[in-house]
Amino acid sequence: MVDFTTLQTTLLTDLSSELPAALRLQRLVVGVRDAFACSAVVLLRLDGDSLRPQAATGLVHEVLGRSFTMGKHPRLAQIMASREPVQFAADCDLPDPYDGLLQDSPDAPLPVHDCLGMSLFLDGRLWGAVTLDALEPDHFDAQTLTSLRACALYIESVLRVCRLEHDLRSLRLSRPEGVAGESDAPSSILGSSPVLRQLLDELGVVADSELPVLLQGETGVGKELFARWLHRHSPRADKPLVYVNCAALPETLAESELFGHAKGAFSGAVQDRPGRFETANGGTLFLDEIGELPLSIQAKLLRALQNGEIQRLGTDEPRHVDVRVIAATNRKLWEEVRAGRFRADLYHRLSVYPVHIPPLRERGRDILVLAGHFLELNRARLGLRCLRLSPDAEKALLTYGWPGNVRELEHVISRAALKVLSQAESRTELLSIEAPWLGLDGNEVAAKAAETLAPVRDLGPLQSAVDRFQRQHIEEALQQNQGKWAAAARTLQMDPSNLRKLARRLGMV
């Protein structure tokens, strides 16, 4: 007998609170698991021909980063094809998508023994599905199917509340875009950590504007992915997004690549050619590694940003373009300005809205969600039945510093998958990646050894250290306030004239 009393109480209590969609859905699946006394519950949203977990309980955390293609998972396909609950016998020979992913198997991954699911609809449209799994054979009976049919009404009600809350937020932001869990075009940025949610909320506001955006962050944090997110959530989403890697532009060809050239402009220019600005007309131009752009081109780029005007190499005729620019760099551009390697006026034009992309180490359990995504990619690529992380491997991922960020995580998972496969007897095994196969301990040991062997540093006079700290602090305040001294003084809680005096003493002005 299924008892919905606790689930009803939880849902009614949640209705009085404004909760993030991810938390509301997580509380829902926990309530469903308790009501049915089963091992795992997963809520999946339809995304093209795949199902993506939105909330899960009883499964390893990285499952939230996976997607399940229905063509490769016949059980999920059967659930989605029916409007009634679908139950699979314990001896069903159809592969279970969650085999080896149950949390209740710390020593060795175990296959699921009993499962059922039901498709979910929102306003008459197929939204996704809910699945229930148990380790005990014949845990679910005919009465359970009837109870799941009734439970589907609760689940669809919560989905409707999530959508209404999203609509209210969109009205407050004057932005009719969707969010994960309610949109037909979900974000490809995985994770639900507070720092990531705050960042996406901030980007959601600026996406609707025409302001240039400067994405700043360490190498490997995924600045291009966030640039694509900005474009996709902007009014220019149906126009082109053109990518330019400024670090790969030779100085001799940079002007032609960006602004185009006329026939005969230089040796080899056999025909007129539009540049990247014209290609992006009406859309977005993403200038990656903007700090690498040659100084000789920066003045012409500034003109394009200020006036929307470009000039093809070899012509005198200006052309007008309507382009929104998103730039990205892992450098501290204000320091590049001070060193004379970057134009101050271009810096101020690009950094109208600077955005800091947090490093992976600050995103908590998002690391496991991203690991799940890479695990699923490697599982499918290598033709494996199951590929998961052991508990020790999860701990190793969460405690590692990730100097290479998401890009390093992707490479670590790919290498570990190949190591596991090389030692497996069969691709149909339930395979777990153990912590040593990640190769992270060696990196940490090497780093600590380097610290131990580092020569003792000559500290020098205390006043010199104080001066260095003050200089760095003032530079960071100026960078945060786009070089405005008055605003920097407010940030530092100083009188502007005193700040100027201190900067002169430190040799900054």
C-alpha positions as CSV (number, residue, x, y, z in Angstrom):
1,M,0.0,0.0,0.0
2,V,1.4,3.4,-1.1
3,D,1.0,6.2,1.5
4,F,0.9,9.7,-0.1
5,T,0.3,11.5,3.3
6,T,3.9,12.6,3.8
7,L,4.3,13.5,0.1
8,Q,1.2,15.6,0.2
9,T,2.4,17.4,3.3
10,T,5.8,18.1,1.7
11,L,4.3,19.5,-1.5
12,L,1.8,21.7,0.4
13,T,4.6,23.0,2.6
14,D,6.7,23.8,-0.5
15,L,3.9,25.7,-2.1
16,S,4.2,28.4,0.5
17,S,7.9,28.9,-0.3
18,E,9.7,30.3,-3.4
19,L,12.2,27.6,-4.0
20,P,14.7,27.1,-6.8
21,A,13.3,24.7,-9.4
22,A,16.1,22.2,-8.8
23,L,15.4,22.0,-5.1
24,R,11.7,21.8,-5.5
25,L,12.1,18.8,-7.9
26,Q,14.6,17.2,-5.7
27,R,12.2,17.3,-2.7
28,L,9.6,15.8,-5.0
29,V,11.6,12.7,-6.0
30,V,12.6,12.1,-2.4
31,G,8.9,12.2,-1.4
32,V,8.0,9.8,-4.2
33,R,10.8,7.4,-3.2
34,D,9.6,7.4,0.4
35,A,5.9,6.9,-0.6
36,F,6.7,3.9,-2.8
37,A,9.4,2.6,-0.4
38,C,11.7,1.9,-3.4
39,S,15.4,2.3,-4.0
40,A,15.6,5.1,-6.6
41,V,13.4,7.7,-8.4
42,V,14.4,9.7,-11.4
43,L,12.6,12.6,-13.1
44,L,13.6,12.9,-16.7
45,R,12.8,15.7,-19.2
46,L,12.5,15.1,-22.9
47,D,15.2,16.8,-25.0
48,G,14.9,15.9,-28.6
49,D,15.3,12.1,-28.8
50,S,17.0,12.0,-25.4
51,L,15.9,12.1,-21.8
52,R,17.9,14.2,-19.3
53,P,17.6,13.7,-15.5
54,Q,16.3,16.8,-13.7
55,A,16.2,15.3,-10.3
56,A,17.2,11.9,-8.9
57,T,17.5,10.1,-5.6
58,G,19.0,6.7,-4.9
59,L,21.4,7.0,-7.8
60,V,25.0,8.2,-7.9
61,H,25.2,12.0,-8.1
62,E,26.9,12.1,-11.5
63,V,23.7,10.7,-13.2
64,L,22.4,14.3,-13.3
65,G,25.1,15.0,-16.0
66,R,24.0,12.1,-18.2
67,S,21.5,11.9,-21.0
68,F,19.7,8.7,-22.2
69,T,19.0,8.4,-25.9
70,M,15.7,6.6,-26.3
71,G,17.0,4.7,-29.4
72,K,19.6,3.0,-27.2
73,H,17.4,2.5,-24.2
74,P,14.3,0.5,-25.1
75,R,12.8,0.6,-21.6
76,L,12.7,4.4,-21.6
77,A,11.3,4.3,-25.2
78,Q,8.4,2.0,-24.1
79,I,7.6,4.3,-21.1
80,M,7.5,7.4,-23.4
81,A,5.3,5.6,-25.9
82,S,2.6,4.9,-23.4
83,R,0.3,7.1,-21.4
84,E,-0.1,4.4,-18.8
85,P,2.4,3.1,-16.2
86,V,4.8,0.5,-17.7
87,Q,6.3,-2.2,-15.5
88,F,9.2,-4.4,-16.4
89,A,9.6,-7.9,-14.9
90,A,12.7,-8.7,-12.8
91,D,13.8,-11.1,-15.5
92,C,13.2,-8.7,-18.4
93,D,16.1,-9.0,-20.9
94,L,15.9,-5.3,-22.0
95,P,18.9,-3.4,-20.7
96,D,18.2,-1.0,-17.8
97,P,19.7,2.5,-18.2
98,Y,20.5,2.7,-14.5
99,D,22.4,-0.6,-14.1
100,G,25.4,-0.1,-11.9
101,L,24.3,3.5,-11.0
102,L,22.4,2.7,-7.8
103,Q,23.8,4.4,-4.7
104,D,23.0,1.3,-2.6
105,S,26.0,-0.6,-4.1
106,P,29.2,0.9,-2.6
107,D,31.3,-2.2,-2.9
108,A,30.4,-3.2,-6.4
109,P,27.9,-1.9,-8.9
110,L,24.7,-3.9,-9.0
111,P,22.0,-4.3,-11.7
112,V,18.5,-3.0,-11.1
113,H,16.0,-5.9,-10.3
114,D,12.6,-4.3,-10.6
115,C,11.5,-1.1,-12.3
116,L,8.5,0.8,-13.7
117,G,7.9,4.2,-15.1
118,M,5.3,6.6,-16.5
119,S,5.3,9.4,-19.1
120,L,4.4,12.9,-17.9
121,F,2.4,15.5,-19.8
122,L,2.2,19.3,-19.2
123,D,-0.8,21.1,-20.8
124,G,-1.3,18.2,-23.2
125,R,2.4,18.1,-24.3
126,L,4.8,15.3,-23.6
127,W,7.2,16.6,-21.0
128,G,9.2,13.6,-19.9
129,A,8.9,10.7,-17.5
130,V,9.3,9.4,-14.0
131,T,11.0,6.1,-13.2
132,L,11.0,4.0,-10.0
133,D,13.6,1.3,-9.3
134,A,14.0,-1.3,-6.6
135,L,16.7,-3.8,-5.8
136,E,14.2,-6.5,-4.7
137,P,12.5,-8.5,-7.4
138,D,8.7,-8.2,-7.5
139,H,8.8,-5.1,-5.3
140,F,6.1,-3.5,-7.4
141,D,2.7,-5.1,-7.9
142,A,-0.5,-4.2,-9.8
143,Q,-1.6,-1.8,-7.0
144,T,1.6,0.1,-7.4
145,L,0.7,0.9,-11.0
146,T,-2.6,2.4,-9.9
147,S,-0.7,4.4,-7.2
148,L,1.8,5.7,-9.8
149,R,-1.0,6.9,-12.0
150,A,-2.3,8.9,-9.1
151,C,1.2,10.1,-8.2
152,A,1.7,11.4,-11.8
153,L,-0.9,14.0,-11.0
154,Y,1.1,15.3,-8.1
155,I,4.3,15.3,-10.2
156,E,2.7,17.2,-13.1
157,S,1.3,19.8,-10.5
158,V,4.8,20.4,-9.2
159,L,6.1,20.8,-12.8
160,R,3.3,23.4,-13.4
161,V,4.3,25.3,-10.3
162,C,7.9,25.4,-11.5
163,R,6.8,26.7,-14.8
164,L,4.6,29.4,-13.2
165,E,7.5,30.5,-11.0
166,H,9.7,30.7,-14.0
167,D,7.1,32.8,-15.9
168,L,6.9,35.2,-12.9
169,R,10.7,35.6,-12.8
170,S,10.7,36.2,-16.5
171,L,8.2,39.0,-16.2
172,R,10.3,40.6,-13.5
173,L,13.3,40.4,-15.7
174,S,11.3,41.2,-18.9
175,R,12.9,38.2,-20.4
176,P,10.7,35.4,-21.9
177,E,13.5,32.8,-22.0
178,G,13.3,29.3,-20.5
179,V,15.3,27.6,-17.7
180,A,16.2,24.0,-17.1
181,G,13.1,22.1,-16.2
182,E,10.7,24.3,-18.0
183,S,12.2,25.2,-21.4
184,D,12.0,23.3,-24.7
185,A,15.6,24.3,-25.4
186,P,17.5,23.5,-22.2
187,S,20.8,25.1,-21.2
188,S,23.9,23.0,-22.1
189,I,25.6,24.3,-19.0
190,L,25.5,21.6,-16.4
191,G,25.3,22.1,-12.6
192,S,23.2,23.6,-9.9
193,S,25.7,25.0,-7.5
194,P,24.8,28.4,-5.9
195,V,27.7,30.1,-7.6
196,L,26.6,28.8,-11.0
197,R,22.9,29.7,-10.5
198,Q,24.0,33.2,-9.5
199,L,26.1,33.5,-12.6
200,L,23.4,32.4,-14.9
201,D,20.9,34.7,-13.3
202,E,23.3,37.6,-13.9
203,L,23.9,36.5,-17.5
204,G,20.2,36.2,-18.0
205,V,19.7,39.8,-17.2
206,V,22.6,41.1,-19.4
207,A,21.7,38.8,-22.3
208,D,18.7,40.9,-23.2
209,S,20.8,44.0,-23.5
210,E,23.1,45.1,-26.3
211,L,26.0,45.7,-24.0
212,P,29.4,44.3,-24.8
213,V,30.4,41.6,-22.3
214,L,33.9,40.6,-21.2
215,L,34.1,37.0,-19.9
216,Q,37.0,36.6,-17.5
217,G,38.3,33.4,-15.9
218,E,41.0,30.8,-15.8
219,T,41.9,28.5,-18.7
220,G,39.5,25.7,-19.2
221,V,36.4,27.1,-17.3
222,G,34.3,27.1,-20.5
223,K,34.2,30.7,-21.5
224,E,33.1,29.8,-25.0
225,L,30.2,27.8,-23.6
226,F,29.0,30.8,-21.6
227,A,29.3,33.0,-24.7
228,R,27.1,30.6,-26.6
229,W,24.6,30.7,-23.7
230,L,24.5,34.5,-23.8
231,H,23.9,34.5,-27.5
232,R,21.2,31.8,-27.3
233,H,19.3,33.8,-24.6
234,S,19.6,37.1,-26.4
235,P,17.2,38.7,-29.0
236,R,19.9,37.8,-31.6
237,A,19.5,34.1,-31.0
238,D,18.2,33.5,-34.5
239,K,21.2,35.3,-36.0
240,P,24.7,34.0,-36.5
241,L,27.2,33.6,-33.7
242,V,30.7,34.0,-35.2
243,Y,33.7,32.7,-33.2
244,V,37.2,34.3,-33.6
245,N,40.3,32.9,-31.8
246,C,42.4,36.1,-31.5
247,A,45.4,34.1,-30.4
248,A,45.4,32.2,-33.7
249,L,45.3,35.3,-35.9
250,P,48.7,36.2,-37.4
251,E,49.2,39.9,-37.2
252,T,49.6,40.1,-41.0
253,L,46.1,38.5,-41.6
254,A,44.2,39.8,-38.5
255,E,42.8,42.9,-40.2
256,S,41.6,40.9,-43.2
257,E,40.1,38.2,-41.1
258,L,38.1,40.6,-38.9
259,F,37.1,43.3,-41.5
260,G,37.5,41.6,-44.9
261,H,39.5,42.7,-47.9
262,A,39.0,43.8,-51.5
263,K,40.3,42.0,-54.6
264,G,43.9,42.9,-55.1
265,A,44.4,44.3,-51.6
266,F,47.4,42.1,-51.2
267,S,49.2,39.3,-52.9
268,G,46.8,36.3,-53.1
269,A,43.6,38.4,-52.7
270,V,42.0,37.1,-55.8
271,Q,38.4,38.2,-54.9
272,D,36.5,40.4,-52.5
273,R,36.0,38.7,-49.1
274,P,33.9,39.7,-46.1
275,G,35.4,39.6,-42.7
276,R,34.1,38.1,-39.5
277,F,32.2,41.4,-38.6
278,E,30.2,41.3,-41.7
279,T,29.5,37.5,-41.3
280,A,28.2,38.3,-37.8
281,N,26.0,41.2,-39.0
282,G,22.8,41.2,-37.0
283,G,24.2,38.6,-34.6
284,T,27.0,38.2,-32.1
285,L,30.8,38.2,-32.6
286,F,32.7,36.2,-29.9
287,L,36.3,37.3,-29.6
288,D,38.1,34.6,-27.7
289,E,41.5,35.4,-26.1
290,I,41.1,39.1,-26.8
291,G,44.2,39.9,-24.9
292,E,46.3,38.3,-27.7
293,L,45.0,40.7,-30.4
294,P,47.8,42.7,-31.9
295,L,48.0,46.4,-30.9
296,S,47.9,47.4,-34.6
297,I,44.4,46.0,-34.9
298,Q,43.0,47.2,-31.6
299,A,42.4,50.8,-32.8
300,K,40.3,49.5,-35.8
301,L,38.4,47.2,-33.5
302,L,37.6,50.2,-31.2
303,R,36.2,52.1,-34.2
304,A,33.9,49.1,-35.0
305,L,32.7,49.0,-31.5
306,Q,32.1,52.7,-31.1
307,N,30.5,53.5,-34.5
308,G,29.5,50.1,-35.9
309,E,31.7,50.9,-38.8
310,I,34.3,48.8,-40.5
311,Q,36.5,49.2,-43.6
312,R,37.6,46.3,-45.8
313,L,41.4,46.2,-46.4
314,G,42.1,47.8,-49.7
315,T,39.0,50.0,-49.9
316,D,38.1,53.5,-48.7
317,E,34.4,52.8,-48.4
318,P,33.2,52.3,-44.8
319,R,30.5,49.7,-44.1
320,H,28.1,49.7,-41.3
321,V,27.5,46.5,-39.3
322,D,25.1,45.7,-36.4
323,V,27.1,43.3,-34.2
324,R,27.1,42.6,-30.5
325,V,30.6,41.7,-29.2
326,I,31.3,39.2,-26.4
327,A,35.0,39.0,-25.6
328,A,36.9,36.5,-23.4
329,T,40.3,36.3,-21.8
330,N,42.2,34.5,-19.1
331,R,44.5,37.5,-18.7
332,K,44.1,40.5,-16.3
333,L,43.5,43.1,-19.0
334,W,44.0,46.0,-16.7
335,E,47.5,44.8,-16.0
336,E,48.0,44.5,-19.8
337,V,46.9,48.1,-20.2
338,R,49.4,49.2,-17.6
339,A,52.1,47.3,-19.3
340,G,51.2,49.0,-22.6
341,R,50.2,45.7,-24.3
342,F,46.5,46.6,-24.5
343,R,44.7,49.9,-25.3
344,A,43.0,51.4,-22.3
345,D,40.1,52.9,-24.5
346,L,39.4,49.4,-26.0
347,Y,39.5,47.8,-22.5
348,H,36.9,50.3,-21.2
349,R,34.7,49.7,-24.3
350,L,34.9,45.9,-24.0
351,S,34.4,45.7,-20.3
352,V,31.2,47.6,-20.1
353,Y,29.9,44.5,-18.4
354,P,32.7,42.3,-17.0
355,V,31.7,38.8,-15.9
356,H,33.9,36.4,-13.8
357,I,33.4,32.7,-14.7
358,P,34.1,30.7,-11.5
359,P,36.8,28.0,-11.5
360,L,35.7,24.4,-11.2
361,R,37.0,24.0,-7.7
362,E,34.4,26.6,-6.5
363,R,31.5,24.8,-7.9
364,G,31.2,22.0,-5.4
365,R,29.2,18.9,-6.5
366,D,28.8,20.3,-10.0
367,I,32.1,18.4,-10.5
368,L,30.3,15.1,-10.2
369,V,27.5,16.3,-12.6
370,L,30.1,17.2,-15.2
371,A,31.9,14.0,-14.6
372,G,28.7,12.1,-15.2
373,H,28.3,13.9,-18.5
374,F,31.8,12.9,-19.6
375,L,31.3,9.3,-18.3
376,E,28.2,8.9,-20.4
377,L,30.0,10.3,-23.5
378,N,32.9,7.7,-23.0
379,R,30.5,4.9,-22.2
380,A,28.7,5.4,-25.5
381,R,31.9,6.0,-27.4
382,L,33.5,2.8,-26.1
383,G,30.3,0.7,-26.3
384,L,30.2,-0.1,-22.6
385,R,27.2,-1.3,-20.7
386,C,27.9,0.8,-17.6
387,L,30.7,3.2,-16.5
388,R,30.6,4.9,-13.2
389,L,32.8,6.3,-10.4
390,S,33.6,4.5,-7.2
391,P,33.0,6.3,-3.9
392,D,36.7,6.9,-3.5
393,A,36.9,8.3,-7.1
394,E,34.1,10.7,-6.3
395,K,35.9,11.9,-3.2
396,A,39.2,12.3,-5.2
397,L,37.4,14.5,-7.8
398,L,35.8,16.7,-5.1
399,T,39.1,17.3,-3.2
400,Y,41.3,17.9,-6.2
401,G,42.2,21.5,-7.1
402,W,41.5,21.4,-10.9
403,P,44.0,23.9,-12.2
404,G,42.9,23.0,-15.7
405,N,39.2,23.3,-14.8
406,V,36.5,21.6,-16.9
407,R,38.9,20.8,-19.8
408,E,41.2,18.9,-17.4
409,L,38.2,17.0,-15.9
410,E,37.2,15.9,-19.4
411,H,40.7,14.6,-20.1
412,V,41.0,12.8,-16.7
413,I,37.7,11.0,-17.3
414,S,38.6,10.0,-20.8
415,R,42.0,8.6,-19.8
416,A,40.5,6.7,-16.8
417,A,37.8,5.2,-19.1
418,L,40.4,3.7,-21.3
419,K,42.4,2.3,-18.4
420,V,39.2,0.6,-17.0
421,L,38.4,-0.8,-20.5
422,S,42.0,-2.2,-20.9
423,Q,41.6,-4.2,-17.7
424,A,38.0,-5.3,-18.2
425,E,37.1,-8.8,-19.4
426,S,34.0,-7.7,-21.3
427,R,32.3,-4.5,-22.4
428,T,29.1,-5.8,-20.8
429,E,30.5,-5.7,-17.3
430,L,29.4,-3.0,-14.8
431,L,32.6,-1.0,-14.7
432,S,33.7,1.4,-12.0
433,I,36.6,3.8,-12.2
434,E,38.7,3.7,-9.0
435,A,40.5,6.7,-7.6
436,P,44.1,5.6,-8.6
437,W,43.0,5.3,-12.2
438,L,42.1,9.0,-12.3
439,G,45.8,9.9,-11.8
440,L,45.1,12.8,-9.5
441,D,47.2,11.7,-6.5
442,G,50.4,11.9,-8.5
443,N,49.6,15.5,-9.5
444,E,49.0,16.5,-5.9
445,V,52.1,14.8,-4.7
446,A,54.2,16.5,-7.3
447,A,52.8,19.8,-6.4
448,K,53.5,19.3,-2.7
449,A,57.0,18.1,-3.5
450,A,57.6,21.2,-5.6
451,E,56.5,23.3,-2.6
452,T,58.8,21.4,-0.3
453,L,61.8,21.7,-2.5
454,A,61.2,25.4,-3.4
455,P,64.1,27.6,-2.2
456,V,63.5,29.8,0.7
457,R,62.4,33.2,-0.6
458,D,64.2,36.4,0.5
459,L,61.3,38.3,2.1
460,G,62.8,41.7,2.0
461,P,61.7,44.8,4.0
462,L,58.2,44.7,5.4
463,Q,57.4,48.1,3.9
464,S,58.1,46.8,0.4
465,A,55.6,43.9,1.0
466,V,53.0,46.4,2.2
467,D,53.5,48.6,-0.8
468,R,53.1,45.6,-3.1
469,F,49.9,44.6,-1.4
470,Q,48.5,48.1,-1.5
471,R,49.4,48.4,-5.2
472,Q,47.7,45.1,-6.1
473,H,44.6,46.0,-4.0
474,I,44.2,49.4,-5.8
475,E,44.7,47.8,-9.2
476,E,42.0,45.2,-8.5
477,A,39.6,48.0,-7.3
478,L,40.3,50.0,-10.5
479,Q,39.7,46.9,-12.6
480,Q,36.4,46.2,-10.9
481,N,35.3,49.8,-11.5
482,Q,36.5,50.0,-15.1
483,G,39.4,52.3,-14.2
484,K,37.3,55.0,-12.4
485,W,39.2,56.4,-9.5
486,A,36.1,57.8,-7.6
487,A,34.3,54.5,-7.8
488,A,37.5,52.6,-6.8
489,A,37.8,54.9,-3.8
490,R,34.2,54.1,-2.7
491,T,35.0,50.4,-3.0
492,L,38.1,50.8,-0.9
493,Q,36.2,53.1,1.5
494,M,38.8,55.9,1.1
495,D,38.7,59.6,0.3
496,P,39.4,60.0,-3.5
497,S,42.1,62.6,-2.9
498,N,43.8,60.3,-0.4
499,L,43.6,57.4,-2.8
500,R,45.3,59.5,-5.5
501,K,48.1,60.6,-3.1
502,L,48.7,57.0,-2.2
503,A,48.7,55.9,-5.8
504,R,51.3,58.6,-6.6
505,R,53.5,57.4,-3.7
506,L,53.3,53.9,-5.1
507,G,54.2,55.0,-8.5
508,M,50.9,54.1,-10.1
509,V,50.1,57.6,-11.6
